[in-house]
Each structure stands twice: as C-alpha cells, then as structure tokens.
Amino acid sequence: MSNMIAKVKFMPGTSLVDAVREAKNKAILWDVKKVEFCFNGKYFSIGKSADIEKCVKAYQDGADFIFS
C-alpha cells in the first residue's frame, strides 16, 4: 500500500454520500492511504475501509474533522 494522500475537490451539488463513496472508491482504485476533501467547510480523510454511514453521521453530529 502507498503512503500517498490524494486531495480532491467535488463539484457543487455533489451529495455527501456520493462524495464519501467516491473518495473510498478512489482510495481503492488509486491504492492510496487516504483521499482528502472538504465538504461544506468540514474536512474529510477517507481510506479504503471507510464506513460511509459513520462518516455521514459524524458530519450530521457536527464534527469538523471526519477520519475513516
């Protein structure tokens, strides 16, 4: 596994579930440690084994940093 982190941006209008799902899929496809992005001012760092529902729940609970 690579120790690389990929930073991405999502187009406006992308749903949080789609963003987390795509970040997880890209981490797998690109074989990188994490895919990082900001969503409505919140910071996400998503890995290959991310739990999409837990990420969304953490966002809804007001977390500023979501790591999975």
C-alpha positions in Angstrom: 0.0 0.0 0.0 1.1 3.5 -0.8 1.7 6.1 1.9 0.4 8.8 -0.5 -2.6 11.0 0.3 -4.7 12.4 -2.6 -6.5 15.7 -2.2 -9.6 16.1 -4.3 -12.5 18.6 -4.9 -16.1 17.8 -5.7 -18.3 19.7 -7.9 -21.1 21.8 -6.2 -24.3 19.8 -5.9 -22.5 16.6 -5.1 -24.2 14.8 -2.1 -22.2 13.9 0.9 -22.9 10.2 0.5 -21.7 10.3 -3.1 -18.6 12.2 -2.2 -17.6 9.8 0.6 -18.4 6.8 -1.6 -16.3 8.1 -4.5 -13.4 9.0 -2.2 -13.5 5.5 -0.8 -13.6 4.0 -4.3 -10.7 6.2 -5.5 -8.6 5.2 -2.4 -9.0 1.6 -3.5 -8.5 2.3 -7.3 -5.5 4.6 -6.8 -4.1 2.4 -4.0 -3.5 5.5 -1.8 -3.6 5.7 2.0 -6.3 8.4 2.1 -8.4 10.7 -0.1 -9.0 14.1 1.5 -11.6 16.7 0.7 -13.6 19.5 2.3 -17.4 19.4 2.2 -19.3 22.5 3.4 -16.4 23.6 5.5 -15.8 20.2 7.1 -12.6 18.2 6.5 -12.8 14.5 5.4 -9.9 12.0 5.2 -11.3 8.8 3.7 -9.5 5.5 3.4 -10.2 2.2 1.7 -12.2 0.7 4.6 -14.3 3.8 5.3 -17.7 3.3 6.7 -19.9 5.7 4.7 -22.8 5.7 7.2 -20.5 6.6 10.1 -18.9 9.4 8.1 -22.3 10.9 7.3 -23.4 10.5 10.9 -20.2 12.3 12.2 -20.9 15.1 9.7 -24.6 15.4 10.9 -23.4 15.4 14.5 -21.3 18.5 13.8 -17.8 17.0 13.6 -15.3 19.4 12.0 -12.9 16.6 11.0 -14.1 13.2 9.8 -11.5 10.4 9.5 -12.3 6.9 8.4 
